[in-house]
Amino acid sequence: METVAQKRDNVALTMNLFYHKVRRFMVVHFRIKYVRESIDVREGACDQCGQCCKIIVQCPFLSEADGHTSCRIYKLRPLQCRAFPLHDNDLRDIEYKCSFRFRNTDDA
């Protein structure tokens, strides 16, 4: 049985993930320069793990079969999907279960 403290923590985590999801939506539509700069310091490539498609709720366009995930609207997917992740915080939202990483911009 879940304690009150655990319920509170789960609600807080969900609220935090929801905030980040809304933030990403707003950023990709209104801070295009920031998005370009973020993508420039991002390393790796999408391995189609589907983790970003499962933040809070699973995307209805995510298809999973035999341990493989794919997007049914990949060529038409929304901007926030194309740009994910924009920051290390986005990777934290999916517990770093992503092939993307961000290089340290202090080294440049």
C-alpha positions in Angstrom: 0.0 0.0 0.0 1.3 3.4 -1.0 2.0 5.9 1.9 0.9 9.5 1.8 4.5 10.6 1.4 4.9 8.3 -1.7 1.7 9.6 -3.2 2.9 13.1 -2.6 6.2 12.3 -4.3 4.5 10.7 -7.2 2.2 13.7 -7.7 5.3 16.0 -7.5 7.2 14.0 -10.0 4.2 13.9 -12.4 3.7 17.7 -12.1 7.4 18.2 -12.8 7.3 16.0 -15.9 4.2 17.9 -17.1 5.9 21.2 -16.5 8.9 20.1 -18.6 6.6 18.8 -21.4 4.8 22.1 -21.6 8.2 24.0 -21.4 9.6 21.9 -24.4 6.4 22.7 -26.4 6.8 26.4 -25.8 10.5 26.5 -26.4 10.4 24.7 -29.8 7.7 27.1 -31.0 8.9 30.4 -29.6 12.7 30.1 -28.9 14.0 28.8 -32.3 17.5 30.2 -31.8 17.8 28.4 -28.4 16.6 25.1 -30.1 19.3 25.4 -32.8 22.0 26.1 -30.2 20.9 23.2 -28.1 20.9 20.8 -31.0 24.4 22.0 -31.9 25.8 20.8 -28.6 23.9 17.6 -28.6 25.7 14.4 -29.6 24.4 11.1 -30.7 21.5 10.0 -32.8 18.0 8.7 -32.1 18.0 5.0 -31.5 14.1 5.0 -31.5 13.9 3.7 -28.0 10.5 5.4 -27.5 11.3 6.8 -24.0 10.6 10.3 -25.0 7.2 9.1 -26.3 6.2 7.8 -22.9 6.7 10.9 -20.7 3.6 11.0 -18.5 1.4 9.2 -21.1 2.3 7.1 -24.1 2.0 8.9 -27.4 -0.8 7.4 -29.5 1.4 7.3 -32.5 4.1 5.1 -30.8 4.0 1.6 -32.1 5.7 -1.2 -30.2 6.2 -4.8 -31.5 8.7 -7.5 -30.7 10.9 -5.1 -28.6 11.1 -2.5 -31.4 9.4 0.9 -31.3 8.5 3.1 -34.2 6.6 6.3 -34.8 3.6 5.9 -37.1 3.9 9.6 -38.1 7.7 9.9 -38.1 7.9 12.2 -41.2 5.1 14.4 -39.8 6.0 14.3 -36.1 5.6 17.5 -34.1 8.5 19.9 -33.5 8.9 18.9 -29.9 9.4 15.3 -31.0 11.9 16.3 -33.6 13.9 18.4 -31.2 13.9 16.1 -28.1 16.1 16.4 -26.1 17.0 20.1 -25.9 18.8 20.0 -22.5 20.2 17.6 -20.1 17.1 18.0 -17.9 15.1 16.4 -20.8 17.4 13.3 -20.5 16.8 13.3 -16.7 13.0 13.1 -17.4 13.6 9.8 -19.1 16.2 8.7 -16.6 19.0 9.0 -19.2 17.6 6.1 -21.2 18.5 7.8 -24.5 21.3 7.6 -26.9 21.7 11.5 -27.0 24.1 13.3 -24.7 25.2 16.9 -24.4 28.8 17.9 -24.7 30.3 20.3 -22.2 30.1 23.7 -23.8 32.7 25.0 -21.3 35.3 23.0 -23.3 34.7 24.9 -26.5 
